[in-house]
Amino acid sequence: MATIKFLLQSTSSTAPIYLRLSLGRNNTLKRKTGYIIDAKAWGSNGFPKERDANSKNIKGQLLKLSAHVINEYNSDNSKGTNITGEWLSEVIEKFHNRKEPEQKEFLTIYGNSFVEALPNRAPTNGGKGVNKDTVGKYKTIVDKLKGFEEYKGKKYLIKDVGITFRDEFIKYLIEIDGLNSNTAGRYISFVKTIILDARKHGYEISHQIDNFKGYTVDAPIITLSFEEIEKIKKADLSSDKLQIARDWLVIGCYTGQRVSDLLRMNEGMITKVQRYNLLTIVQQKTKKTVQIPIHHEVKAVLEKRNGEFPPTFAKTSDSNSAMFNRYLKELCKEAGIDTPTKGNLIDPDTGIYGTGIYPKHMLISSHICRRSFATNFYSQREYPTPLLMSVTGHATETMFLNYIGKKPLDYALQLAEIWESKANNKKNKNKSELTTLKA
């Protein structure tokens, strides 16, 4: 049987009055009633001492609230409604005849309208609309928010999105939805963008939004060395699909482009400037135009295919990327790319991403093309970083170096190697001069 008791949790002169709803052993809900009172005027019977008109009025309102909650409980419980703390808060709000929120004040409803408006939104770099990938990302975010609401059994308002919401949403994404920490942290940033957009359109938001921040976790960087690429090139493969995947992999490792740009390359993008063949492509993500000299490894693939790029795997870009990822893992497995490597994978038992040591082919994805290009050519001293950035499209050297995982220690060791080399050269020169004088 449901029972109600009113209580204080403060001894101040403006102590909030709480309603405690008991639904059985170890099952109680507690929420503020919206009334306050001087703690000295609170009686031991769970109601105000009837000393004045105000105390009598509060007691009368609490009795009405009690009856209202019991009535709502009996009605909703009989329908199978989940009786939670959020339910109790809504019932108390209803008692006070507070204004029902507009549809767009609800988080996921506003999120849907935000996604619908993206194709016509003016981006920061001018023009109209955002690219298809961005629309897809925000649609995914809204779907995740809907899943979270279903899990919590509650519809959230835009103004509910604060620190507590952030922590609970992250926990849901990682522990229930099985996402890795990096993805969960990135999703938090997307949610904040939606909330800030709501504020621009006049909706009330939480004052905690300034502390509502996403995050990233350094993940192991996986690349293929030049030696491993050679090993893959020489592998005896079992199917045409793997041979096509190998050709795209080689092209990717020597052009440094994202998979969204890699798999749409065609011979029409190649032009001759002076005596060199250049591949010109407008990157889908950044809208930057990059011009890439045709490396002899890329030239060899094209010549093998009569001057054409390899065929793709599917008609849509998303299916293309997914199939390329799958074939890359099979390709690298057949090529013996199995060095024990630290990386992140979904635990087959828990369904949650975790870091461990796996055969390298299990960690291969399409992004390895771009990262291998940047890492391999940066390691060769004759390639200035700005030249490599002109191919990858990174806006700053800091972004480029973070991308390939360079740390202060790497620079210190690189400088130490240069100084040691100069010192040895000087020492050998002096020794040579002394030997000549002696002779």
C-alpha positions in Angstrom: 0.0 0.0 0.0 1.3 3.5 -0.9 1.8 5.8 2.1 2.9 9.5 2.2 4.9 11.4 4.8 6.1 15.0 4.7 9.5 15.9 6.2 12.3 18.5 6.4 16.0 17.9 5.7 17.1 21.3 6.9 17.0 23.4 10.1 17.0 26.7 8.3 14.3 29.4 8.3 13.5 28.5 4.7 13.6 24.7 4.8 12.1 22.9 1.7 9.3 20.5 2.6 9.8 17.0 1.0 7.2 14.4 0.2 8.2 10.8 0.8 6.1 8.2 -1.0 6.6 4.6 0.4 5.6 1.8 -2.0 6.8 -1.1 0.1 9.9 -2.3 1.9 13.1 -0.6 0.6 11.1 1.2 -2.1 10.6 4.9 -1.3 10.6 8.0 -3.5 11.3 11.5 -2.3 10.9 14.8 -4.0 10.5 18.5 -3.0 6.8 19.7 -2.7 7.5 23.3 -3.8 6.7 24.6 -0.3 9.2 26.0 2.3 8.8 26.7 6.0 10.7 27.8 9.0 12.0 24.6 10.6 11.0 25.9 14.0 7.4 25.9 12.8 7.5 22.2 11.8 5.6 19.8 14.0 6.5 16.2 15.1 3.4 14.9 13.3 4.9 15.6 9.8 2.9 18.8 9.3 3.4 22.5 10.2 2.4 23.6 13.7 -0.9 25.5 13.3 0.4 28.8 14.8 -0.7 31.2 12.1 -2.7 31.5 8.9 0.4 30.7 6.8 1.1 27.5 8.7 -2.6 26.5 8.4 -2.6 27.2 4.6 0.6 25.1 4.0 -0.9 22.2 6.0 -4.1 22.4 3.9 -2.1 22.4 0.7 0.0 19.4 1.8 -3.1 17.4 2.6 -4.5 18.2 -0.9 -1.1 17.3 -2.4 -1.1 14.0 -0.5 -4.6 13.1 -1.9 -3.6 14.1 -5.4 -0.5 11.9 -5.4 -2.4 8.9 -4.1 -5.1 9.3 -6.7 -2.4 9.6 -9.5 -0.6 6.6 -8.1 -3.7 4.4 -8.1 -4.6 5.5 -11.7 -1.1 5.1 -13.2 -0.2 2.0 -11.2 -3.3 0.2 -12.5 -2.1 1.0 -16.1 1.3 -0.4 -15.5 3.1 2.9 -15.5 6.6 2.8 -14.1 6.5 4.7 -10.8 9.8 6.5 -10.5 11.2 9.6 -8.9 10.7 11.4 -12.2 7.0 10.3 -12.2 6.6 11.8 -8.7 8.2 15.1 -9.8 5.8 15.3 -12.7 2.8 14.5 -10.5 3.8 17.3 -8.1 4.3 19.7 -11.0 0.8 18.8 -12.2 -0.7 19.5 -8.8 0.7 23.1 -8.9 -1.0 23.6 -12.3 2.3 24.5 -13.9 2.4 25.2 -17.6 2.8 22.1 -19.8 6.0 22.4 -21.8 5.7 23.0 -25.6 6.6 20.1 -27.8 9.9 21.7 -28.9 11.0 22.1 -25.3 11.5 18.4 -25.2 15.1 17.4 -26.0 14.5 14.7 -28.6 11.7 16.7 -30.4 14.0 19.7 -30.6 16.8 17.4 -31.7 14.7 16.1 -34.6 14.0 19.6 -35.8 17.7 20.5 -35.5 18.6 17.6 -37.8 15.9 18.5 -40.3 17.2 22.1 -40.5 20.9 21.1 -41.0 20.7 20.9 -44.9 19.7 24.6 -44.9 21.9 25.8 -42.1 24.6 28.3 -42.9 28.0 26.9 -41.9 30.8 29.0 -40.3 32.8 29.0 -43.5 29.9 30.4 -45.6 27.7 28.7 -48.1 24.6 26.7 -47.4 24.0 23.5 -45.4 26.3 20.9 -44.0 27.6 17.7 -45.6 25.7 14.4 -45.5 28.2 12.9 -43.0 27.4 15.7 -40.5 23.7 15.2 -40.8 24.2 11.5 -40.3 26.2 12.1 -37.1 23.5 14.3 -35.6 20.8 11.9 -36.5 22.7 9.2 -34.7 23.0 11.5 -31.6 19.3 12.0 -31.5 18.7 8.3 -31.9 21.0 7.7 -28.9 19.1 10.3 -26.9 15.9 8.5 -27.7 17.4 5.2 -26.5 18.6 6.9 -23.3 15.1 8.3 -22.6 13.6 4.8 -23.2 16.1 3.3 -20.8 15.5 5.9 -18.1 11.7 5.8 -18.7 11.6 9.6 -18.9 11.2 12.4 -21.5 13.8 15.1 -20.9 13.3 18.8 -21.5 16.1 20.9 -23.0 16.6 22.6 -19.6 17.2 19.2 -18.0 20.5 18.9 -19.8 23.1 19.6 -17.1 25.9 17.9 -15.3 23.8 15.1 -13.9 22.3 14.4 -17.3 25.8 14.4 -18.8 27.2 11.8 -16.3 24.2 9.5 -16.7 24.2 9.8 -20.5 27.9 8.9 -20.7 27.3 5.9 -18.3 24.5 4.8 -20.6 26.5 5.1 -23.8 29.5 3.1 -22.4 27.9 0.5 -20.1 24.5 -0.1 -21.9 25.1 0.9 -25.5 28.6 -0.5 -25.6 30.4 2.6 -27.1 34.0 3.3 -26.4 35.0 6.3 -24.2 36.2 8.4 -27.2 32.9 8.0 -29.0 30.9 8.8 -25.9 33.0 11.9 -25.2 32.5 13.1 -28.8 28.7 12.6 -28.5 28.6 14.8 -25.5 30.0 17.7 -27.6 27.3 17.1 -30.2 24.6 17.2 -27.6 26.0 20.5 -26.3 25.8 22.0 -29.8 22.1 21.1 -30.0 21.4 22.7 -26.6 23.3 25.9 -27.5 21.3 26.1 -30.8 18.1 25.9 -28.7 19.3 28.8 -26.6 19.8 30.9 -29.8 16.2 30.2 -30.6 14.9 31.4 -27.2 14.5 28.2 -25.3 15.4 27.9 -21.6 18.6 25.9 -20.9 20.5 24.9 -17.8 23.1 27.4 -16.4 25.4 24.3 -16.1 25.8 24.1 -19.9 29.2 25.9 -19.7 30.5 22.9 -17.8 28.9 20.4 -20.1 31.9 19.4 -22.0 33.0 16.5 -24.2 36.3 14.8 -24.0 38.7 12.5 -25.9 40.8 9.6 -24.7 44.1 8.9 -26.4 43.6 5.7 -28.3 46.5 3.5 -29.6 47.6 4.7 -33.1 47.7 1.8 -35.6 49.7 2.2 -38.8 51.2 0.0 -41.5 54.9 0.4 -42.1 56.4 0.5 -45.6 57.7 -3.1 -44.9 54.2 -4.3 -44.0 52.7 -2.7 -47.1 55.3 -4.6 -49.2 54.4 -7.8 -47.4 50.7 -7.2 -48.3 51.6 -6.4 -51.9 53.4 -9.8 -52.3 50.7 -11.9 -50.6 49.0 -14.6 -52.6 45.3 -13.7 -52.2 42.3 -16.0 -52.4 39.7 -13.7 -54.0 39.2 -10.8 -56.4 37.6 -8.7 -53.6 40.8 -8.9 -51.5 42.9 -8.0 -54.6 40.7 -4.9 -55.1 41.0 -4.1 -51.4 44.7 -4.4 -51.6 44.9 -2.0 -54.6 42.8 0.6 -52.7 44.9 0.1 -49.6 48.1 0.8 -51.6 46.5 3.9 -53.2 45.3 5.1 -49.8 48.7 4.7 -48.1 50.4 6.8 -50.8 47.7 9.5 -51.2 46.8 10.1 -47.5 43.0 10.7 -47.9 40.0 9.7 -45.8 38.0 6.7 -47.0 35.2 9.0 -48.1 37.6 10.7 -50.6 39.7 7.6 -51.4 36.9 5.4 -52.7 35.5 8.0 -55.0 38.8 8.7 -56.8 38.7 8.2 -60.6 41.0 8.8 -63.6 39.1 12.0 -64.4 40.7 13.6 -61.3 44.2 13.3 -62.7 45.6 16.2 -64.6 49.1 17.0 -66.0 50.8 20.1 -64.6 54.1 20.8 -66.4 55.5 17.3 -66.6 53.9 15.8 -63.5 50.5 14.0 -63.1 48.5 15.4 -60.1 45.4 14.0 -58.5 43.1 16.9 -57.6 40.3 16.2 -55.1 38.0 18.3 -53.0 37.8 16.7 -49.6 34.2 16.0 -48.6 34.7 16.7 -44.9 36.7 20.0 -45.1 35.8 21.2 -48.6 39.6 21.8 -49.1 41.1 21.2 -52.5 44.2 19.1 -52.3 46.6 18.2 -55.2 48.6 15.0 -54.8 51.5 13.9 -57.0 51.0 10.4 -58.4 53.4 8.2 -56.4 55.1 5.4 -58.4 53.2 2.9 -56.2 49.9 4.4 -57.2 51.1 4.6 -60.8 51.9 0.8 -60.7 48.3 0.0 -59.5 46.8 2.2 -62.3 49.0 0.8 -65.0 48.0 -2.7 -63.9 44.3 -1.7 -64.4 44.8 0.0 -67.8 45.0 3.5 -66.3 41.8 3.1 -64.2 41.2 3.0 -60.5 40.0 -0.2 -58.9 36.2 -0.8 -58.9 34.3 -0.1 -55.7 32.4 -2.6 -53.6 28.9 -1.1 -53.5 26.7 1.7 -54.9 26.6 3.8 -51.7 29.5 5.5 -49.9 28.5 4.0 -46.5 28.2 0.5 -47.8 31.5 1.0 -49.7 33.3 2.0 -46.5 31.8 -0.8 -44.5 32.8 -3.5 -47.0 36.3 -2.0 -47.5 36.8 -2.2 -43.7 35.7 -5.8 -43.7 37.9 -6.8 -46.6 40.9 -5.0 -45.2 40.9 -7.2 -42.1 40.6 -10.3 -44.2 43.4 -9.0 -46.5 45.8 -8.3 -43.7 45.0 -11.6 -42.1 45.9 -13.5 -45.3 49.0 -11.4 -45.7 50.2 -12.4 -42.2 49.9 -9.0 -40.5 49.6 -10.6 -37.1 52.1 -8.8 -34.9 50.7 -8.6 -31.3 49.5 -4.9 -31.1 47.8 -2.8 -28.5 44.4 -1.6 -29.6 40.7 -1.2 -28.9 38.1 -3.8 -29.8 34.6 -4.8 -28.7 34.8 -7.5 -26.0 32.7 -10.4 -27.5 31.4 -11.3 -24.0 30.4 -7.8 -22.7 29.8 -6.0 -26.0 31.9 -3.1 -24.6 35.0 -1.5 -26.2 38.2 -2.3 -24.3 42.0 -2.0 -24.8 44.0 -5.1 -25.2 46.7 -6.9 -27.2 45.4 -8.4 -30.5 46.8 -9.7 -33.8 47.4 -6.6 -35.8 45.0 -7.6 -38.6 42.1 -7.4 -36.2 42.7 -3.7 -35.6 42.9 -2.7 -39.2 40.3 -0.3 -40.6 40.1 2.1 -43.6 41.6 5.0 -41.6 44.9 3.2 -41.5 45.6 4.4 -45.1 45.6 8.1 -44.2 47.4 7.6 -40.9 50.1 5.4 -42.4 50.8 8.0 -45.1 51.3 10.7 -42.5 53.4 8.6 -40.2 55.6 6.9 -42.7 56.6 10.0 -44.7 57.0 12.1 -41.6 59.6 9.6 -40.3 61.7 10.3 -43.4 63.6 13.5 -42.8 63.6 14.7 -46.4 59.8 15.4 -46.3 59.0 18.8 -44.7 55.8 18.7 -42.6 54.1 21.5 -44.6 54.4 19.3 -47.7 52.7 16.4 -46.0 50.0 18.7 -44.6 49.2 20.0 -48.1 48.2 16.4 -48.9 46.4 15.4 -45.7 44.6 18.7 -45.5 45.5 19.4 -41.8 45.1 23.1 -41.0 48.0 23.3 -38.5 51.2 21.5 -37.7 50.0 20.9 -34.2 46.9 19.0 -35.6 49.1 17.0 -37.9 51.6 16.0 -35.2 48.8 15.1 -32.8 47.3 13.0 -35.5 50.4 10.9 -35.9 50.9 10.7 -32.1 54.1 12.8 -31.7 54.9 13.8 -28.1 57.5 16.2 -26.6 59.8 13.2 -25.9 59.8 12.4 -29.7 61.0 15.9 -30.5 63.6 15.8 -27.7 65.0 12.5 -29.0 65.0 13.8 -32.6 66.9 16.9 -31.5 69.4 14.7 -29.5 70.0 12.6 -32.7 70.7 15.7 -34.8 73.1 17.1 -32.2 74.8 13.8 -31.7 75.2 13.4 -35.5 76.7 16.9 -35.8 79.1 16.3 -32.8 80.3 13.0 -34.4 80.8 14.7 -37.8 82.8 17.5 -36.1 84.8 14.9 -34.2 85.6 12.9 -37.3 86.5 16.1 -39.2 89.0 17.1 -36.5 90.4 13.6 -36.4 90.9 13.6 -40.2 92.7 17.0 -40.1 95.0 15.8 -37.3 95.9 12.7 -39.3 96.7 14.8 -42.4 98.9 17.1 -40.4 100.8 14.2 -38.8 101.4 12.7 -42.2 
